[in-house]
Amino acid sequence: MTAPTADIGEILDQGPWTAFQKAIVFLAALSIVLDGFDGQLIGFAIPVLIKEWGVSRGDFAPVVAAGLVGMAIGSGFAGYVADRLGRRIAIIGSVFVFGAATCAIGLSTDLFMIGALRFVAGLGIGGALPSATTMAAEYTPARRRTMAVTATIVCVPLGGMLAGLYAGHVLPTLGWRALFFIGGALPLIFGVVLLLALPESPRFLARRPARWPELAGLLRRMARPATPDTVFTDRREQRIEQRGGLPALFEPGRRRDTVAIWISFFLCLMAVYTAFSWLPTMLTSEGLDVGVAGQGLTAYNLGGVFGALICALAITRWGSRWPLVLCCLGGAASAVLLQAVPTAATGLLIFGLAMHGLFVNAVQSTMFALTAYVYPTNVRATGTASALAFGRFGAILSAFVGAAAITAGGAAAYLGILGLAMAGCLVSLWLVRNHIPHPGRAGPAEAPAPRPSLQGSAERPS
């Protein structure tokens, strides 16, 4: 008797989006909320530590850079782990690493110790993002993938917004050490939840015959009938998969998009982390108190939440090219316009920062959906992680550029850097060839497939 055959791509992309799948995407999104939460705590703590320890902004640049170097390394390493050992282990390991290291920052006695622990935390913070977005993409039908991936990534500014509200209550009452103790404990608790509740990606399992019985059980939980002896394939993606690993990102037909995406991540992350790390410090240097400075970063993140969701909706209707380009233009223009806003006009300044955050985070969040579209399953995590890892070099540069700009030219120079970064991002995203198409135009990574079925044959389709 022949074993049934199932195409995992057809089953996932053409089938229903069940409550079980939504729960997995929700768990991935929560890991990113905590990623954004822990990642931005240092930005709120810096003005307090400068005053308490009597150090300068320049003294903190290596500390900020250490965390960002860790994120760059963590992004690349997690992509390797996710594509070879599984998305599940990459996500859970990342959450435990950044939770434990963030908690330990509360014990620090000098800047070197904070920098070393920020480096370790960065390994986890950098690793969680590509792994979680890959998991979300691979649990979501093609028709809903852009929105699901964006809703996952938007949890970075959402986590930052929650960090701002949290820091506003904790810093004045309990101090900066409690900020990190409690902030690190939350992901440790959530890591235990992930150990108990998070399954592996079905598309990852489909490529490992020894784990096909596990995949069959997982599909039954997703309301897809399958037997333990089912033979799985992924015909559409296997047609475009040639080889795995980093070299596959530079194969003919993919090389230009890879380079353009990497440059886009570099410039956009430089803008994002210039805000995450230095925006409160810039505002305090202009004479605003720590509370108002924290509100500025919170508004930036709040705008980012709305911007990412609006841009994702636009992409599902018109494709990714024009929404991303227009948001880059908005990010550059809003930075220039903010240069004309006097510091005394606090309400207008906070609103302007929210609008700038809306445009910049719209680009940053939806670029992950673009990356998930460009790369097939066997290199999707590697493609996402490598783009993010290269982008982290822009973030690392922001550690020094942000401090230097504030010292040399104040708010005008700081905002000028943000505007230039988004203008460059506009050019690089325009050069991407394989954008997500608008509905009705099938692209190579989202081509229509027939309805899912189980066939009575044990042979793999060629």
C-alpha positions in Angstrom: 0.0 0.0 0.0 1.5 3.3 -1.0 1.9 6.2 1.4 0.0 9.4 0.9 1.9 12.4 -0.4 1.3 16.0 0.7 2.7 19.3 -0.6 3.4 21.4 2.5 3.4 24.7 0.6 -0.1 24.1 -0.9 -1.4 23.0 2.5 -0.2 26.1 4.3 -0.6 28.7 1.6 -4.0 27.7 0.3 -5.6 26.3 3.5 -7.4 28.2 6.3 -5.6 30.3 8.9 -6.6 28.4 12.0 -6.6 29.5 15.6 -3.6 27.3 16.3 -1.6 29.1 13.6 -2.6 32.5 14.9 -1.5 31.4 18.4 2.0 30.5 17.1 2.3 33.9 15.4 1.1 35.6 18.6 3.9 33.8 20.6 6.5 34.9 18.0 5.1 38.4 18.2 5.4 38.4 22.0 9.0 37.4 21.8 9.6 40.5 19.7 7.7 42.7 22.1 10.2 41.6 24.8 13.0 42.0 22.3 12.1 45.6 21.6 11.4 46.2 25.3 14.8 45.0 26.6 16.6 46.4 23.6 15.5 50.0 24.3 15.9 50.0 28.1 19.5 51.3 27.8 18.3 54.4 25.9 16.1 55.4 28.9 18.8 54.7 31.4 21.7 56.6 29.7 20.6 60.2 30.8 20.2 58.9 34.4 23.5 57.2 34.4 25.3 60.2 32.9 24.1 62.3 35.8 24.6 59.6 38.5 28.1 58.5 37.5 29.4 61.8 36.1 30.3 60.4 32.7 29.9 62.0 29.2 27.8 61.0 26.2 31.0 60.0 24.4 31.8 57.6 27.3 28.6 55.8 26.6 29.2 55.3 22.8 31.3 52.1 23.2 28.6 50.7 25.6 25.9 51.3 23.1 28.1 50.0 20.3 28.8 46.8 22.3 25.2 45.9 22.4 24.8 46.6 18.7 27.8 44.5 17.8 26.2 41.7 19.8 23.0 42.1 17.9 24.9 41.9 14.5 26.6 38.7 15.6 23.4 37.3 17.1 21.4 38.0 13.9 23.8 36.1 11.7 24.3 33.2 14.1 20.6 32.8 14.8 19.9 32.5 11.1 22.4 29.7 10.8 20.9 27.9 13.8 17.3 28.5 12.6 18.0 27.0 9.1 19.9 24.0 10.4 18.6 23.2 13.9 15.2 24.8 13.8 13.3 28.0 14.2 12.1 26.9 17.7 15.5 26.5 19.3 16.7 29.8 17.8 13.8 31.7 19.2 13.9 30.1 22.7 17.6 30.4 23.0 17.6 34.0 22.0 14.9 34.9 24.6 16.8 33.3 27.4 20.1 34.9 26.5 18.8 38.5 26.3 16.6 38.0 29.4 19.5 36.7 31.6 22.0 39.4 30.4 19.5 42.3 30.8 18.8 41.1 34.3 22.5 41.0 35.1 23.0 44.7 34.0 21.3 45.7 37.2 24.4 44.4 39.1 26.8 46.6 37.0 29.4 48.7 38.8 31.0 50.4 35.8 30.6 51.2 32.1 32.8 48.2 31.1 30.5 45.8 32.9 27.4 47.3 31.3 29.0 47.2 27.9 30.0 43.5 28.3 26.5 42.5 29.4 24.9 44.6 26.6 27.0 42.6 24.2 25.7 39.3 25.5 22.1 40.7 25.6 22.6 41.8 22.0 23.4 38.3 20.9 19.9 37.3 22.0 18.1 40.5 20.9 19.7 40.2 17.5 18.8 36.5 17.2 15.2 36.7 18.2 14.0 39.0 15.4 14.9 37.0 12.3 14.0 33.7 13.9 10.5 34.9 15.1 9.7 36.6 11.8 10.6 33.4 9.9 8.4 31.4 12.2 5.5 33.8 11.7 6.0 33.8 7.9 6.0 30.0 7.7 2.8 29.5 9.8 0.8 32.0 7.8 -1.0 31.5 4.4 0.5 33.5 1.5 -2.5 35.8 1.3 -2.0 37.0 4.9 1.8 36.7 5.1 2.7 40.4 4.7 0.4 41.5 7.4 1.4 38.7 9.8 5.1 39.4 9.4 4.6 43.1 9.7 2.4 42.6 12.8 5.3 40.6 14.3 8.0 43.2 13.5 5.8 46.1 14.6 6.2 44.6 18.1 9.7 46.1 18.2 8.4 49.7 18.5 5.5 48.4 20.5 8.0 46.9 23.0 9.9 50.2 22.9 6.7 52.1 23.7 6.0 49.8 26.6 9.6 50.3 27.8 9.0 54.0 27.8 5.9 53.8 29.9 7.6 51.3 32.2 10.8 53.4 32.5 8.7 56.5 33.3 7.3 54.7 36.4 10.3 52.7 37.5 13.2 55.1 37.0 11.9 57.9 39.4 10.8 55.4 42.1 13.1 52.3 42.0 16.1 53.5 40.0 17.9 52.2 37.0 19.0 48.9 38.6 15.4 47.8 39.1 14.7 48.9 35.5 17.0 46.1 34.3 16.2 43.5 37.0 12.5 43.5 36.2 13.0 44.1 32.5 15.2 41.0 32.3 13.0 38.8 34.4 10.0 39.1 32.0 11.7 37.3 29.1 13.0 34.6 31.4 9.5 33.8 32.4 8.3 34.0 28.8 11.1 31.6 27.8 9.6 28.9 29.9 6.2 29.5 28.2 7.9 29.1 24.8 9.5 25.8 25.9 6.1 24.4 26.8 4.0 25.9 24.0 6.1 26.7 20.8 6.3 24.0 18.1 8.7 23.8 15.2 8.0 25.4 11.8 6.1 23.0 9.5 8.2 24.0 6.5 11.4 23.3 8.4 10.0 19.8 9.4 9.0 19.1 5.8 12.7 19.1 4.8 13.6 16.5 7.4 12.1 13.0 6.6 13.0 11.7 10.0 10.6 14.3 11.5 7.7 13.7 9.1 5.6 11.9 11.8 6.0 15.0 14.0 4.9 17.2 11.1 1.8 15.0 10.5 0.8 15.4 14.1 1.4 19.2 13.9 -0.8 19.4 10.8 -3.6 17.6 12.5 -3.5 20.4 15.2 -3.9 22.8 12.3 -7.0 21.1 11.0 -5.1 19.5 8.1 -5.6 15.7 7.9 -2.3 13.8 7.6 -1.1 10.3 8.7 2.3 9.5 10.3 3.5 7.8 7.1 2.7 10.8 4.8 5.5 11.8 2.5 6.0 15.6 2.4 7.4 17.9 -0.3 7.3 21.6 -1.1 7.3 21.6 -4.9 6.9 25.4 -5.6 9.8 26.4 -3.4 12.0 23.4 -4.3 11.8 24.6 -7.9 13.5 27.9 -7.0 15.8 26.4 -4.3 19.3 25.6 -5.6 21.6 25.6 -2.7 21.5 26.8 0.9 23.7 29.1 2.9 25.0 32.5 2.3 26.2 31.8 -1.3 22.6 31.2 -2.3 21.8 34.8 -1.6 24.1 35.9 -4.4 23.0 33.6 -7.1 22.1 35.1 -10.5 18.7 36.7 -10.3 19.0 37.3 -6.6 22.3 39.1 -6.2 21.0 42.7 -6.9 18.1 42.3 -4.5 20.4 41.0 -1.8 22.8 43.9 -2.1 19.9 46.5 -2.2 18.1 44.9 0.7 21.3 44.8 2.8 22.0 48.5 2.1 18.4 49.4 3.0 18.7 47.5 6.3 22.0 49.3 7.0 20.6 52.8 6.5 17.2 52.2 8.1 18.7 50.6 11.2 21.2 53.4 11.5 18.2 55.8 11.6 16.2 53.6 14.0 19.0 53.0 16.5 20.1 56.6 16.4 16.7 57.3 17.8 16.5 54.3 20.1 19.9 55.0 21.7 20.2 58.8 21.6 16.8 60.5 21.2 16.2 61.0 25.0 19.8 62.2 25.3 19.4 64.6 22.5 16.3 66.0 24.0 17.9 66.5 27.4 20.8 68.2 25.8 18.4 70.7 24.4 17.1 71.6 27.9 14.2 69.2 28.3 13.8 67.1 31.4 14.2 63.3 31.5 10.5 62.8 31.7 9.8 64.7 28.5 12.8 63.2 26.8 11.3 59.7 27.5 8.0 60.8 26.1 9.8 61.7 22.9 11.0 58.2 22.4 7.7 56.7 23.4 5.9 58.9 20.8 8.5 57.8 18.2 7.7 54.1 18.9 3.9 54.7 19.1 4.0 56.4 15.7 6.0 53.4 14.5 3.3 50.9 15.5 0.7 52.8 13.4 3.1 53.3 10.5 4.0 49.7 10.2 0.4 48.5 10.2 -0.7 51.2 7.7 2.2 50.4 5.4 1.5 46.7 5.6 -2.1 47.3 4.6 -0.9 49.4 1.7 1.5 46.6 0.5 -1.3 44.1 0.5 -3.3 46.4 -1.8 -0.6 47.9 -4.0 2.5 45.8 -3.6 5.7 46.8 -1.7 7.6 49.2 -4.0 5.5 52.4 -3.8 4.5 52.2 -0.1 8.1 51.6 1.0 9.5 54.4 -1.2 6.9 56.9 0.0 7.5 56.1 3.6 11.2 56.6 3.1 10.4 60.0 1.6 8.2 60.8 4.6 11.0 59.8 7.0 13.5 62.1 5.3 11.1 65.0 5.0 9.9 64.8 8.6 13.4 64.8 9.9 14.1 68.0 7.9 10.9 69.7 9.1 11.7 68.8 12.7 14.8 71.0 12.5 12.5 74.0 12.3 10.5 73.1 15.4 11.7 75.0 18.5 12.4 73.0 21.7 10.0 75.1 23.6 7.1 73.9 21.4 7.0 70.6 23.3 3.7 69.4 22.0 4.6 70.0 18.3 8.0 68.4 18.9 6.5 65.2 20.3 4.0 65.1 17.5 6.8 65.5 14.9 8.8 62.7 16.5 5.7 60.5 16.4 5.3 61.2 12.6 9.0 60.6 12.0 8.7 57.3 13.9 5.6 56.4 11.9 7.5 56.6 8.5 10.8 55.1 9.6 9.4 52.1 11.5 6.9 51.6 8.6 9.9 51.0 6.4 11.9 48.9 8.9 9.0 46.6 9.8 7.7 45.9 6.3 11.2 45.3 4.9 11.1 42.0 6.8 8.0 41.0 4.8 9.8 41.9 1.6 12.8 39.8 2.7 10.5 36.8 3.5 9.1 37.2 0.0 12.4 37.4 -1.9 14.0 34.3 -0.3 12.7 30.6 -0.4 12.4 28.4 2.6 15.9 26.8 2.6 17.5 30.3 2.9 14.7 32.4 4.3 16.1 32.6 7.8 19.6 33.0 6.5 18.5 35.7 4.1 16.5 37.6 6.8 19.3 37.2 9.4 22.1 38.2 7.1 20.2 41.4 6.0 19.6 42.2 9.6 23.2 41.4 10.6 24.5 43.7 7.9 22.0 46.3 9.0 23.3 46.0 12.5 26.6 47.6 11.2 24.5 50.7 10.5 23.1 50.4 14.1 26.7 50.1 15.4 27.7 53.2 13.5 24.7 55.1 15.1 26.3 54.5 18.5 29.2 56.9 17.6 27.4 59.1 15.0 24.6 59.9 17.3 26.8 61.0 20.2 29.1 62.9 17.9 26.3 64.7 16.1 24.7 65.8 19.4 28.0 67.1 20.7 29.1 68.9 17.5 25.8 70.2 16.2 23.0 69.6 18.6 19.5 68.7 17.4 20.0 70.1 13.9 22.9 67.8 13.1 21.2 64.8 14.8 18.1 65.2 12.7 20.1 65.8 9.6 21.6 62.4 10.0 18.2 60.8 10.3 17.0 62.5 7.1 20.1 61.5 5.1 19.8 57.9 6.1 16.2 57.7 5.0 16.9 59.4 1.7 19.6 56.8 1.0 17.2 54.0 2.0 14.7 55.3 -0.6 17.2 54.9 -3.4 18.3 51.4 -2.3 14.7 50.1 -2.0 13.8 51.5 -5.4 16.6 49.4 -6.8 15.1 46.1 -5.5 13.7 44.2 -8.5 11.6 41.5 -6.8 9.2 43.6 -4.8 6.0 42.0 -3.4 3.5 42.4 -6.3 0.1 43.9 -6.0 -2.8 41.5 -6.0 -3.4 40.0 -9.4 0.3 39.9 -10.2 2.0 36.6 -9.2 5.6 36.7 -8.2 8.1 33.9 -7.9 7.8 33.5 -4.1 4.0 33.8 -4.0 2.9 32.1 -7.2 -0.6 30.7 -7.1 -0.8 27.0 -6.3 -3.5 24.4 -6.6 -5.7 23.5 -3.7 -4.0 21.3 -1.1 -4.4 17.6 -1.4 -3.1 14.3 -0.2 -2.2 12.0 -3.1 -1.9 8.2 -2.9 1.7 8.0 -4.0 4.9 7.5 -2.1 7.1 9.1 -4.7 8.3 12.6 -4.4 7.2 14.9 -7.3 10.2 16.0 -9.4 
